[in-house]
Amino acid sequence: MKNIKIIFFLLAIFCLQKNNAQVWIPDNGDGTYTNPILHADYSDPDVVRVGDDYYMTASSFNCIPGLPILHSKDLVNWKIIGHALVKQPPFVTYDKVQHGNGVWAPSITYHKNEFYIYYPDPDFGIYMIKAKRAEGPWSEPLLVKEGKGLIDPSPLWDTDGKAYLTHAFAGSRAQIKSLLVVCTMNPEGTIVNNDEVMVIDGHEGEETIEGPKFYKRNGYYYIFAPSGGVPTGWQTILRSKNVFGPYEKKKVLEQGSTTINGPHQGAWVTTQTGEDWFFHFQDKGAYGRIVHLQPMKWVNDWPVMGQDFDNNGVGEPVTTFKKPNVGKKYPIEVPETSDEFNEPKLGLQWQWQANKQINFGFPTSLGYLSLYCNTTTKNIFNAPNLLLQKFPAEEFTATTKLTFNSRISGESTGLIIMGLDYSYLCFKNDNGKFYLNQKTGTFDKKVSETETKPILIENSTIYLRVKINKGGICSFFYSLDDKNYQAIGNDFTSKEGKWIGAKVGLFALGEEIKNDSGNVAVDWFRVTK
């Protein structure tokens, strides 16, 4: 029986590698898992259980569609099932690239047979959207509390029917920070009142306290909140018998003797069998804020997370652990990465740099994705029509097949690694001839860019490849037959974007506005080891 289980596990791995080409699988196939459960930038994760199903959402900033919705049956294996935010308001703002702005840390809850997501836009206020099904359709965003610097909202519907919201502040907009407040809202959750009560001033011992999650258990109100900053902080728990405090506090999770820095900000979930678990992220530079899962239990009405390896009374993150008991065993699933473009819809892994416009491009039923060279910009850093996806693992290779149907000199397409520093293979029409080179740029208040000497390509179809090694080191290659790949340009060290991880993807750009832009037919995009 044991050998049969091993064979099925190996077959599952083979199928995933062949069909989905995923390169990070946290499920070890033996009843254990290895963190991170998502080696991808699902920043500020929040999770809710509904029956036997678990749903996760995360920050999406300026990337559209936003608010990804992931689904799991066992808390370890996750799959993208949709996005809650198809287009980001206000449109006049987010039709343009807004690096680091937009959707900050959201919360997802289930109340009276509906899913609710509250998300903050630090420049406009707190929004709410809801849906009958997690897959959608989701309602249009409703601005429930207007104001600059209001971030990280989390609602609580109390047992007496009253409703509350806790949130934090972004000092860059509000001019105050390291504070958490609780305010009331109407029972429908559509109006958040301006009756805030400060429940903690974190300047003494809890600097940069933010990201609160609101719960109630055994007569206590709990606010789970990260402190100490994204790369270096810890998880703090506040508790009180009164919703407005005063609150006691306790540190329950820290890096300690482990290599997992800044373990904090996430979600408490109880399984249908009564087990408790905590999701948090780890800031991993260019790879973004990757997601970990920690065992949790309650002792004297305080949560205890991870394992206390150094015996100082504070939990530390585990690396490998027994999988959650959800009453059944479920098959391995992973988020999408590769896309053959054989369906008349984009894979759910793809996001644009701004609200999608109709002329960015189209999926087809013809076996390819068509992208158009109609965006003119002085630099690719601010191009809204970059089609990108998250780094899915520490090491991987991305390869794409492109056919360039350029109509105007100056049009270009290619494969890009995008962050505050970026590098891309540029396949360009220069007076009717196609040239390929590497362009590398950096953003420091303004964009500066360098490029290698262009190579003449006697073909409109080309294969482009980037190989990412540990440390985010990227090496670029090209081929004319998908067999013989030639190195091109220089190795590039990927860098995170503004509050997000580096991304990989495609682009199509022009240098002048014409009434008939050229296009690139993307046959496929494959992520492999």
NUTORVEX-634899 format. One record per residue (C-alpha): residue in three letters; x, y, z. Coordinates in steps of 0.25 Angstrom, whole numbers, padded with zeros to 4 digits, always signed. Example, Ala and Ser with C-alpha at 12.3 -4.5 7.8 and 13.67 -1.06 7.14 Angstrom:
<atoms>
ALA+0049-0018+0031SER+0055-0004+0029
</atoms>
This chain:
<atoms>
MET+0000+0000+0000LYS+0011+0009+0004ASN+0018+0007-0010ILE+0005+0010-0017LYS+0004+0023-0010ILE+0018+0027-0014ILE+0015+0023-0029PHE+0002+0032-0029PHE+0010+0043-0023LEU+0021+0042-0033LEU+0011+0042-0044ALA+0004+0054-0038ILE+0017+0061-0039PHE+0020+0057-0053CYS+0006+0062-0057LEU+0008+0075-0051GLN+0022+0077-0057LYS+0017+0073-0071ASN+0003+0080-0071ASN+0005+0092-0062ALA+0020+0092-0062GLN+0020+0097-0047VAL+0033+0097-0040TRP+0029+0099-0025ILE+0021+0088-0019PRO+0019+0089-0003ASP+0012+0076-0002ASN+0023+0065+0001GLY+0013+0054-0002ASP+0015+0047+0011GLY+0006+0054+0020THR+0015+0066+0023TYR+0017+0079+0016THR+0029+0089+0014ASN+0028+0104+0016PRO+0026+0113+0008ILE+0013+0107+0004LEU+0013+0118-0007HIS+0027+0122-0012ALA+0020+0134-0019ASP+0017+0148-0016TYR+0003+0147-0009SER+0006+0159+0000ASP-0002+0161+0013PRO-0010+0148+0011ASP-0024+0146+0018VAL-0032+0133+0018VAL-0046+0129+0022ARG-0052+0115+0023VAL-0066+0113+0018GLY-0070+0098+0020ASP-0060+0089+0015ASP-0054+0100+0006TYR-0043+0110+0009TYR-0041+0124+0001MET-0029+0133+0001THR-0028+0147-0004ALA-0016+0156-0004SER-0011+0170-0007SER-0010+0174-0022PHE-0005+0188-0022ASN-0006+0194-0036CYS-0007+0180-0043ILE-0020+0177-0050PRO-0028+0169-0049GLY-0026+0171-0034LEU-0030+0163-0021PRO-0026+0149-0026ILE-0035+0138-0020LEU-0029+0125-0017HIS-0036+0112-0013SER-0031+0100-0005LYS-0037+0088+0002ASP-0025+0085+0011LEU-0018+0099+0014VAL-0006+0094+0007ASN-0010+0092-0008TRP-0015+0104-0014LYS-0021+0108-0028ILE-0025+0122-0034ILE-0040+0122-0036GLY-0042+0137-0040HIS-0040+0152-0036ALA-0050+0160-0028LEU-0045+0173-0034VAL-0047+0174-0050LYS-0044+0188-0051GLN-0038+0198-0040PRO-0045+0211-0037PRO-0044+0223-0038PHE-0041+0219-0053VAL-0035+0233-0057THR-0024+0229-0047TYR-0022+0214-0049ASP-0023+0214-0064LYS-0009+0219-0062VAL+0003+0211-0055GLN+0003+0215-0041HIS+0015+0207-0035GLY+0012+0203-0020ASN-0002+0209-0020GLY-0015+0203-0021VAL-0020+0191-0013TRP-0012+0189+0000ALA-0015+0178+0011PRO-0029+0173+0010SER-0038+0164+0018ILE-0047+0153+0014THR-0059+0149+0023TYR-0072+0141+0021HIS-0084+0147+0027LYS-0099+0143+0025ASN-0096+0134+0013GLU-0088+0145+0006PHE-0073+0147+0004TYR-0068+0161+0008ILE-0054+0167+0005TYR-0050+0180+0011TYR-0038+0186+0004PRO-0031+0199+0006ASP-0026+0209-0004PRO-0016+0218+0004ASP-0019+0230-0005PHE-0035+0229-0005GLY-0040+0221+0007ILE-0046+0207+0010TYR-0054+0200+0000MET-0063+0188+0002ILE-0068+0178-0009LYS-0076+0165-0007ALA-0081+0153-0015LYS-0089+0140-0013ARG-0078+0132-0018ALA-0063+0133-0017GLU-0061+0131-0032GLY-0070+0143-0034PRO-0076+0152-0039TRP-0072+0162-0029SER-0080+0175-0026GLU-0074+0188-0031PRO-0065+0194-0020LEU-0072+0203-0010LEU-0064+0214-0003VAL-0069+0211+0012LYS-0059+0221+0019GLU-0052+0232+0011GLY-0039+0237+0016LYS-0024+0237+0013GLY-0015+0227+0019LEU-0026+0218+0024ILE-0020+0204+0022ASP-0022+0189+0026PRO-0037+0188+0030SER-0043+0176+0037PRO-0057+0175+0040LEU-0064+0168+0052TRP-0079+0165+0053ASP-0082+0162+0068THR-0091+0152+0074ASP-0101+0163+0077GLY-0102+0168+0063LYS-0093+0180+0064ALA-0082+0182+0054TYR-0068+0188+0056LEU-0056+0191+0048THR-0041+0192+0052HIS-0031+0198+0043ALA-0017+0204+0043PHE-0010+0217+0037ALA+0000+0219+0026GLY+0009+0230+0031SER+0013+0235+0017ARG-0002+0239+0015ALA-0008+0241+0029GLN+0004+0247+0036ILE+0002+0237+0047LYS+0006+0223+0048SER+0008+0211+0058LEU-0006+0212+0063LEU-0018+0203+0062VAL-0033+0208+0064VAL-0046+0202+0065CYS-0059+0208+0060THR-0073+0204+0058MET-0080+0201+0045ASN-0095+0199+0041PRO-0099+0184+0041GLU-0099+0183+0026GLY-0084+0187+0026THR-0087+0198+0016ILE-0084+0210+0025VAL-0072+0211+0034ASN-0074+0222+0045ASN-0064+0233+0049ASP-0064+0229+0063GLU-0050+0223+0064VAL-0044+0219+0077MET-0029+0216+0078VAL-0026+0203+0084ILE-0011+0203+0083ASP+0000+0213+0081GLY+0011+0204+0076HIS+0023+0214+0078GLU+0027+0208+0090GLY+0031+0193+0087GLU+0021+0191+0075GLU+0027+0201+0065THR+0020+0200+0051ILE+0009+0192+0057GLU-0001+0190+0045GLY-0009+0179+0037PRO-0019+0176+0048LYS-0029+0164+0047PHE-0041+0165+0056TYR-0046+0152+0063LYS-0055+0148+0075ARG-0053+0135+0084ASN-0057+0131+0098GLY-0062+0145+0101TYR-0049+0152+0097TYR-0048+0161+0085TYR-0034+0158+0078ILE-0026+0167+0069PHE-0015+0160+0062ALA-0005+0170+0057PRO+0009+0170+0052SER+0019+0179+0058GLY+0034+0183+0055GLY+0034+0185+0040VAL+0032+0176+0028PRO+0046+0169+0027THR+0049+0169+0042GLY+0036+0169+0050TRP+0028+0159+0058GLN+0014+0155+0061THR+0007+0162+0073ILE-0007+0158+0079LEU-0016+0168+0086ARG-0028+0163+0094SER-0039+0170+0102LYS-0052+0167+0108ASN-0057+0180+0103VAL-0057+0183+0088PHE-0051+0197+0090GLY-0041+0192+0100PRO-0032+0193+0108TYR-0025+0182+0101GLU-0014+0173+0107LYS-0003+0169+0097LYS+0007+0158+0095LYS+0017+0154+0085VAL+0014+0140+0079LEU+0023+0138+0067GLU+0037+0143+0063GLN+0049+0139+0055GLY+0057+0134+0067SER+0067+0124+0063THR+0061+0121+0049THR+0064+0127+0036ILE+0050+0132+0033ASN+0050+0147+0035GLY+0039+0155+0039PRO+0028+0144+0041HIS+0015+0152+0042GLN+0002+0158+0036GLY-0007+0147+0032ALA-0019+0139+0036TRP-0024+0130+0047VAL-0033+0118+0042THR-0039+0107+0049THR-0041+0094+0041GLN-0054+0086+0041THR-0047+0076+0051GLY-0044+0087+0061GLU-0029+0090+0058ASP-0024+0104+0058TRP-0014+0109+0048PHE-0008+0123+0044PHE-0004+0128+0031HIS+0007+0139+0030PHE+0017+0144+0020GLN+0032+0145+0019ASP+0039+0156+0011LYS+0048+0150+0002GLY+0053+0162-0007ALA+0051+0160-0021TYR+0043+0148-0019GLY+0033+0156-0012ARG+0025+0153+0001ILE+0023+0138+0001VAL+0013+0130+0009HIS+0016+0121+0021LEU+0006+0112+0029GLN+0009+0110+0044PRO+0002+0101+0054MET-0005+0108+0065LYS-0012+0105+0078TRP-0019+0112+0089VAL-0013+0113+0104ASN-0019+0121+0114ASP-0027+0128+0103TRP-0014+0133+0096PRO-0011+0127+0083VAL+0003+0119+0082MET+0009+0119+0068GLY+0020+0110+0062GLN+0029+0104+0071ASP+0038+0110+0082PHE+0051+0105+0078ASP+0060+0114+0086ASN+0050+0113+0099ASN+0048+0127+0101GLY+0033+0126+0101VAL+0031+0132+0087GLY+0028+0123+0075GLU+0037+0122+0063PRO+0033+0117+0049VAL+0034+0103+0045THR+0039+0098+0032THR+0034+0084+0030PHE+0021+0080+0038LYS+0010+0070+0038LYS-0001+0074+0029PRO-0014+0080+0035ASN-0025+0070+0038VAL-0037+0074+0029GLY-0044+0060+0030LYS-0040+0055+0016LYS-0028+0055+0007TYR-0028+0063-0005PRO-0019+0063-0018ILE-0007+0072-0021GLU-0011+0086-0027VAL-0003+0098-0030PRO-0005+0112-0036GLU-0005+0113-0051THR+0008+0118-0058SER+0009+0113-0072ASP-0001+0117-0083GLU-0002+0110-0096PHE-0012+0121-0100ASN-0021+0110-0107GLU-0034+0115-0100PRO-0041+0128-0103LYS-0037+0134-0089LEU-0025+0137-0081GLY-0019+0129-0070LEU-0022+0134-0056GLN-0008+0136-0053TRP-0007+0148-0062GLN-0008+0163-0058TRP-0006+0176-0065GLN+0002+0188-0059ALA-0011+0197-0059ASN-0026+0195-0063LYS-0027+0188-0076GLN-0031+0195-0088ILE-0038+0188-0099ASN-0027+0190-0109PHE-0016+0184-0101GLY-0019+0170-0107PHE-0028+0159-0108PRO-0028+0144-0105THR-0033+0136-0117SER-0038+0122-0121LEU-0027+0121-0131GLY-0016+0116-0122TYR-0009+0129-0119LEU-0010+0142-0111SER-0010+0155-0119LEU-0003+0167-0112TYR-0003+0180-0119CYS+0008+0191-0120ASN-0001+0203-0118THR+0005+0208-0105THR+0016+0219-0107THR+0024+0222-0095LYS+0038+0228-0092ASN+0041+0216-0083ILE+0035+0202-0081PHE+0035+0204-0066ASN+0022+0212-0068ALA+0016+0204-0079PRO+0002+0200-0074ASN+0001+0188-0084LEU+0012+0179-0078LEU+0006+0165-0077LEU+0012+0159-0064GLN+0012+0148-0054LYS+0018+0146-0041PHE+0032+0138-0039PRO+0026+0124-0035ALA+0039+0118-0029GLU+0053+0121-0025GLU+0058+0115-0038PHE+0051+0113-0051THR+0052+0116-0066ALA+0042+0123-0074THR+0041+0121-0089THR+0032+0127-0099LYS+0029+0126-0114LEU+0026+0139-0122THR+0023+0143-0136PHE+0024+0158-0138ASN+0015+0164-0148SER+0020+0178-0148ARG+0015+0189-0157ILE+0023+0201-0153SER+0037+0203-0150GLY+0040+0205-0136GLU+0030+0195-0131SER+0036+0184-0121THR+0032+0172-0113GLY+0039+0162-0104LEU+0041+0156-0090ILE+0043+0164-0078ILE+0047+0163-0063MET+0040+0174-0056GLY+0044+0181-0043LEU+0050+0194-0039ASP+0061+0189-0047TYR+0057+0182-0059SER+0063+0175-0071TYR+0057+0170-0084LEU+0060+0164-0098CYS+0055+0174-0108PHE+0051+0169-0122LYS+0050+0181-0130ASN+0046+0186-0144ASP+0056+0195-0149ASN+0053+0200-0163GLY+0047+0187-0167LYS+0058+0178-0161PHE+0057+0171-0148TYR+0068+0172-0137LEU+0069+0166-0123ASN+0076+0171-0111GLN+0076+0172-0096LYS+0072+0185-0089THR+0074+0187-0075GLY+0068+0199-0066THR+0067+0204-0052PHE+0057+0213-0045ASP+0063+0223-0035LYS+0053+0235-0036LYS+0055+0234-0051VAL+0058+0223-0061SER+0072+0221-0067GLU+0074+0209-0077THR+0085+0203-0084GLU+0085+0193-0096THR+0094+0183-0103LYS+0098+0183-0117PRO+0086+0178-0126ILE+0087+0165-0133LEU+0080+0164-0147ILE+0069+0153-0147GLU+0065+0147-0161ASN+0052+0142-0156SER+0039+0148-0150THR+0037+0136-0141ILE+0046+0135-0129TYR+0048+0127-0116LEU+0052+0135-0104ARG+0056+0130-0090VAL+0060+0134-0077LYS+0066+0125-0066ILE+0065+0130-0051ASN+0075+0124-0041LYS+0076+0125-0026GLY+0077+0140-0022GLY+0068+0144-0034ILE+0080+0144-0044CYS+0074+0144-0058SER+0081+0139-0070PHE+0075+0141-0084PHE+0075+0133-0097TYR+0069+0132-0111SER+0066+0122-0121LEU+0061+0121-0135ASP+0057+0106-0134ASP+0054+0103-0119LYS+0066+0094-0119ASN+0078+0102-0120TYR+0078+0113-0110GLN+0089+0124-0110ALA+0092+0133-0098ILE+0090+0148-0100GLY+0094+0160-0092ASN+0098+0160-0077ASP+0093+0153-0065PHE+0083+0162-0057THR+0080+0162-0042SER+0065+0163-0041LYS+0060+0173-0031GLU+0046+0175-0025GLY+0036+0185-0030LYS+0029+0195-0021TRP+0024+0187-0010ILE+0023+0175-0019GLY+0032+0164-0024ALA+0039+0164-0037LYS+0030+0158-0049VAL+0032+0152-0062GLY+0024+0153-0075LEU+0022+0160-0088PHE+0021+0173-0095ALA+0017+0180-0108LEU+0021+0195-0110GLY+0021+0205-0121GLU+0029+0218-0123GLU+0018+0226-0130ILE+0003+0226-0131LYS-0003+0220-0143ASN-0017+0215-0147ASP-0012+0201-0150SER-0002+0196-0139GLY+0006+0183-0141ASN+0004+0171-0132VAL+0011+0160-0126ALA+0005+0146-0127VAL+0009+0138-0114ASP+0008+0124-0117TRP+0011+0119-0103PHE+0018+0123-0090ARG+0024+0111-0082VAL+0030+0111-0068THR+0039+0099-0065LYS+0050+0095-0056
</atoms>
